[in-house]
Structures are given as structure tokens and as C-alpha cells.
Amino acid sequence: MTKLRYLNFTDILILSFIMFSLAIYDSTNFLLENFISGADVLVSDTIEMDDSGHLRIIAEELFTASLALLYLWYRRFDFSLWQFKISLKDTALAVAMFCICAILMDLFFYIYDVIYPFTQEQDAQENSSLVLQIKTLSILSSLVNGSFEELFFIAICLNVRRENLMRVFIFSLIIRISFHTYQGLYSAVGIGLILGLFYFFIYQKLGYKNLYAFFLSHAIADVFGLGLVNFFYFEFV
């Protein structure tokens, strides 16, 4: 039997439900709680995660990714279409991709700062959240999360026929934004559009297909945060 090379929109809907329905529910619920309490729903405070939180993310994403892969196996999807190669060149490219996305996110938040200037109290709170605490478990959960998300957005969503590509891509942007709303609406839109549009350009328009670089660059963003200006300014000045 011939293997499936192109997924249809129904496949994308089913896989998005399998992989992100719980995350979208939790994120939306958190956003609504902030709205009801009168908190800022545009940009939320940084959420610190303990070891149990990292373990929960790893377990949930490995489980739901396994379900998604089982669905693709049931559909007889041709997994050989996915390219994954680890090399120093591709690692350097992943770092470069992270830096470009981080700079774009800095510009995105610069616009926000112009429209809604931070007070001194807010600045102090923001500065304190930039203290970098990297643990083995947080790195592992970042690697799992980066691979998990781009497995869907790059490996799955972009394996559709050309006539369905833009519809699926727009849908993927909505999904990417929807489970980041716990960070605030403005932050979620920035993350969704910047990562989504930039990765799409690299993968689809430039034809770079190695999933490793997309997984790793996203993981780096999860470890350090998607921004460079504040990190270097407050950590080293």
C-alpha cells in the first residue's frame, strides 16, 4: 500500500486536538482568570516553574506526541519525508535562528513599551525575572517542548498539498498563539507571529528542511527566553 505523503485539513485538526487541546484550555483559563481579577492581560508576569512543573510538561508532551505519531502511523504517513540531521553547521544555524527571532521579539516589545511605558515598579519586577536559573531538568523540558511544538508546526502542518498550505499555515498561527495566552495576549501574538512566520520562511521559502535546527532554536528560546536586549543589559551591565 502506498504511503501517505500529504496530510489533509482533517488530519491537521485531529492532530492539533491531540497535541494542544489541554494546553489551549489551561492557557485560556489562566488568561480569563487574570481578566476577571483585573490583572494585565496584554503582558503577564514571568511564571517560574519548579521541578514538578517541568516533569509534568515532559510527561504530557511525550504522551501526546506518541498519540500523534500513532495516528500518523495509522494513516500510513511516510515518515521518511522528515529530515533530521545533527551537525555543527546546523547547530550554528539554530543559534542564528534563535538570535534573529529574539531580536525581532525585542523590537516587538519595544513597540509595546512605547505604547504602554513601564513604571519604575514594573521595571524592577521585570528586571528580577531576568535572573537566569538553568537546571538540567529545565533544559530537558525545553528540548522536549521545542521538539514537540515544531513537530506539529513544521513537520506536520507543512506536509500538506500546496493548495491547502496557506489555510493550514494560518490555522497553525492561531494554534501557536492560543496556547501562549497565559503569557498575555500581546506576548502570545508576538511569539506566535514571529516564530511562526520566521520558521515558515526558512522552511518553506528558503527550502531548509532539517527539523533539528527548528527544534533546537525553539529549545534555546525556552531556556533563555525569546529576547536578547534585556538579557544582556540586565545580566552583564
Helices and strands as residue ranges (DSSP letters): H 9-37, H 51-74, G 79-81, H 88-115, H 120-128, H 136-150, I 151-156, H 162-178, G 181-183, H 185-200, I 201-205, H 211-224, H 229-236
